[in-house]
Amino acid sequence: MNSIAGIKIPDSTLARATTEYIRDIESDLLYHHSRRVFLFGALSGQRRQLAYDPELLYVGAMFHDLGLVEGYRSDDERFEVDGANAAAAFLKPYGLSDDDIEQVWLSIALHTTPGVPKHLRPTVALVTAGVEMDVLGMDYAAFPAAQRDAVVHAHPRGEGFKECIICAFANGLRHRPQTTFGNVKTDVLVDQEPGFKPMNFVEVIRTSPWHS
């Protein structure tokens, strides 16, 4: 079993199938990012002494950005929901319980909803923790340099990761800007799409068909 930064990469039939599935579909950028999300999420769980299921965390991390990819992105759902639905469909033949599938679904669907996942089950909390570390650098200093270096050595960020991941987000969202309402991805389209005007919650209230 492969180990990176002291974290064992799950090697079950499901985990291997997940790796092969995502590796064939996603770009190097998203694949390596997803592996880092698992590793940073697992390291966060270790530090917080959370009892998490490595296999479920792995699937959630690997599928979390699939909804950005052509062929897996819808026109009317949030990309997080597209990825969550794809993961749930992928998991069904493997005989997981409904509870396990729901944990993975929520871990993906909520990974861009700040402040909520940390209050839910470890699978959900730790996918978000991994995303927040790799994309936003949250809790960066809590990960010893040796851990950070080991993760990035195994799965390089490459030059320009910050701008490249922003572009990947924009490319998966620009055809469905309405789905970014109420989540952090609105900021991506404001930055990347000239003339984009995000929906405003207060404006929606004031212009609703209610008389008062």
Secondary structure by P-SEA (a helix, b strand, c coil): ccccccccccccaaaaaaaaaaaacccaaaaaaaaaaaaaaaaaaaaacccccaaaaaaaaaacccccccccccccccaaaaaaaaaaaaaccccccaaaaaaaaaaaaccccccccccccaaaaaaaaaaaaaccccccccccaaaaaaaaaacccccaaaaaaaaaaaaaccccccccccccaaaaaaacccccccccaaaaaaaccccc
